[in-house]
Amino acid sequence: MNYHRFDSIIVGAGGAGLMAALESSKSVGTAVVSKLYPTRSHTGAAQGGIAAALSNLEEDSWENHAYDTIKGGDFLVDQTAAEILCREAIDAIYDLEHMGLPFDRTADGRISQRRFGGHTKPSPDGSGKRVPVMRACHAADRTGHMILQTLYQQCIKQGVTFFDEFHMLDLIMEDGECHGIVAIEIATGELHTFHAKSVLLSTGGFGRIFKVSSNAYALTGDGPAIAWRHGVPLEDMEFFQFHPTGIYRLGILLSEACRGDGGIMFNGKGERFMETYAPNMKDLASRDVCSRAIYQEVRAGRGVGGKDYVYLDIRAETINKYGTSPTGGTVDSHWVEHRLPDIIDFARTYLGVDPIKEPMPIQPTAHYAMGGVPTNIDTEVIRDPSGTVVPGLYSAGESACVSVHGANRLGTNSLVDLVVFGKRAGRAMAEHARQTKFSTKPIDPEAPTKQLIEGVLARPRTEPWVKIRDEMQRTMMDNCGVYRTGETLTTAKNDIAQLQSRYKSTGVQDKGSVFNTGLLEVLELGCLLDLAEATVASALARKESRGAHSREDFPDRDDTNFFGHTLVYRVGEGETSIAYKDVDVITLEKDGQVTTKYPLEIRKY
């Protein structure tokens, strides 16, 4: 048995994992296990910015940011967690700056900020309206890339141990406590046991359950799926965000920074259609609002050329015509290309379109999981609605649900989630490790994993596993996408059940051990099928529309019956159960009267 022992084991080397490793390694032995080379992690694909109320270009406050976060999540956000996120975001940005992250700068040398959808402040005219605010700190349109590189450099400097291209396949759980993980070394096919006091799941999202997705092929939800198999519930899985501006048919993301810097969406008739759906915020409404608007325009026959896409226009003449420049002045093509270099390169490369001269065809793309492994504000994984902790197990980033995003995440809040709760995870893990002795060495922890692998290798290849994956992605896109109904969700449920049955009867062609990527992709498909099952079950149970969950048969938000977080449990093969957890609401008391700090309101932009 290949055996390793560390106080803290972090699974995943994205922003949350690296931030946790950096913090944990200050006081205890820490290792990062990643199925990718760390700088290939998906945090590097984040483009437009990271939110913090620095007030560098206009007056702002963390309280404004918290209100926007809670409203953006359609009030399903846990409010204490949201306030932590927005208050600690400010120091997090300065921490990154001091680590050497090359933020763009204002003329006087401060960190530059841009507008993003759903980020507002009260109008200075006293009208009571809210207006867009510059809150997104950015490094051109490569912000996530810069964060990832900066944190990885700091981890190397601090001596964090890395196990690159080691793929976690199981948790080591004994008597309800976590004592480590089992991983496969991709190069050799050998299993390794990682014995630990604290384990962090920061494995990213699972957008590959959908056909059109901005997510990399590696985002298969390994952490949440494996935790689910060990009896941990998954929270708010029905809320999956579709980003409005994905490249047509490919899903590659065109950052919200395009609209933050003045870009506008047009339908096939040349109409700026967001004026109809969000008359105040227009193209800077929240992502779920913009995605639904695009679908409604296409359904009404107003897609470009009658097809299922609309245009995103970032040409300087368009920005100047509509007066949408964030500076309020005129801009030129050089300014646009300087602000959005990667976006322009993506469009030229993948679309054959030059955004400096012509608009870009876009459609919504599956982008971000608001749901995931339930945790408290210290990132400890919880197992039930009352918040019972799973000792030794933590989660942060997109694989977790704390919940700071509720039913819909605001753009730029994902990166600040990574660094704020990644840091909190590292601190909590180290504290737990300092107060805890190592458990006795696990006895044959690799046995279930060996059985799993041997089972897949022993099965005949009755059909290509890729066919099963494609059918799963198609049914999820068609039946559990931007719009759902009880009928379409039931279709998806039945399809997933059939696909799981077929999955269990097919194997892989390569029976070897060295770089058997086919085997690993089959195991990843098993995770995706489990998460698709959990997503559909949660969506069927929630008979309302809220945030990214739009039930056409239940079009209204129902605060009486569904103001709570969904917890979906696996209770058997193909069987699930649902429980609900209260939303954390901050209350205020004055003169004997109790009120809520963030009262429920109709969500309009």
Phi, psi and omega in degrees: 000128173282111190242133178227149180224124178221152175299311181237132173243124176253127179256110183112133186242034171278196184301315181294315181296316181290322178295320178295318180297319180298317182287314182297320186289352176293338185224342180222162178295126189226139176226148176248128177249120185224136179282351176241160166297134192311318184283002171266359180298157193286345173306328181296344180273349180292136193248302202284328182163178178228128191278137170194138183277074182278339183060037182281331180245336175202160185298134181207173177206156178294334177294321173301315181298317180295316178300314180298321180296316181290316176294317180302324178277015180054037172067014173266008179283139172284118197286326176297317179297321179296319179293323175299313181305309188283327179288316183279348179300324185296310178294328180298321179295316180292327174300314179297319178299317181291335175285347177112011181293126186276074176297150169296156187237151170281173181300330180264013171093001178277167178295128180285151179224151179228168178281153175214158184301131175083356179266119190221174169213162177298140179298134181293348181278000178075015183284346184091348177286162175247143184235157180301147180230149178275104186232345186272109175285139190216156170237088190051230173243039180231034189297313180298320178301315181293321178297314182298313180297317181297313182292322179295317177301318180294322178295319177297316179301323185273355175085024175295138178275132180243135170246090184278143181059044169245124189255114179295132178241345180198156169264148174264104183245131177223122179054041176078006179246152180261130181235017178142194181221164169244131181227156177253134175280115190299322184294327187246338185082004180279145176273147179229137174260127177247107182270130185211162171273324182229134179234129176250127171266110176225058190266005176084194187270194184214041182295349180285005170284349181250154184290311180256111187216146174279352187282145175293161181297337182283349184275086186241014172063037184303313183298304178301320182295316181292320176299319180300320179293340178262017174091000176282132177287165171247141188253134170054042182291340180290345184264094178240124187277131171258119180283134186292334189243070170264150176300132183309127177074331184267329180083353179299136192282138167250109194307150172299344175301333176303314180281328176297329179265011172116358179294155185225144175264136179233148175270186183294342178268004181078018182267140174279086195288340182292344174299332179282318188273331181217076189299336180273305184271340179052239185289352178256025169289171181293162189296320181295322178296315180294319180295316178296324179298317178299315179299320181291324176296316180295317179300326181279004178084016182255020171291165181293122180063024181076007181266180187265047174212164174235183182252144166247124188242116178243019178296143182302320181295328178289315178302318181290322181298318184267358177064038185257008176300136180296338179273347182084351180258188179275153179233165176234178183298326179297319179299315180298314183292327177291323183281328189229054186295318182291320180301313181297320178294319177302313183295319179294321184284311190266337181251342187068026182243136175261105185296343177290335186244341185209157180285163184251134177285130184226158171208156179301144180227139178301127193231312193212136178268112173289331181274175179161208181286123183289137179221165170268185185289349175262013178069010175289133179290137179245155189246354184204171183298337180276356175089024178296127186277144169270104186302132176088353184245131183228162175208146179207160181085202185293337179287346184254164172225105189270327001244115178262356183248346177056233183268354181194125180274139171282143175304144182077352176280345179290315182293322178289329173302315181300311187282324180290308183277340170297316178295317179297324178296312181300320179293315181293320179297315181295319179298316178297318181295322181292331184264359188237141172272153174299139172292165174300152182304125182302141179269113178048055181292345183274354186303311180298324180290318176301317180298319179298311182295314180298325178295316179295317182291332182281338184285144174289155178275085184286333176201157179295132179297334179298326179296319178296317179298317181297320180291323176298312182297324181291314182291326177292320179294316184283326192246348181222038184264223183300319176243142178224161168221168176302324181292313181292324179292324176295321176300314179298318180301313180293320179297316181296320178299317179294320180294323177296323178295316178294323180301321184287351183249002180242152181240204182238156181286320181278117181258008183276187182244330185283122179046047179277077183291333177298316178300314183294323179291328174294317178296322176296321178298324176300321177296315182297319179296319178297317182288327174297318177300314180294322180295313181294318180299318180293320181291323177295322184286331184271099184267064176200173170245129181206125178057232184283354179261104184245103176266113180292338177274349173223076192286349184256154172286137184239090182285342180288316187254340188229027174274074182192161179274133176284132169243117180253129180249147171269120182247000179169178179298114178074010180240139179227161171227154185239135170229168180232143181243138182297144171285136177284113182244130178277126179249153179235144178238128178215126180055040178077359180257131179260125177231167177264142182292324180238081185294148177301139177213163175290131187272107179231151177232000000 
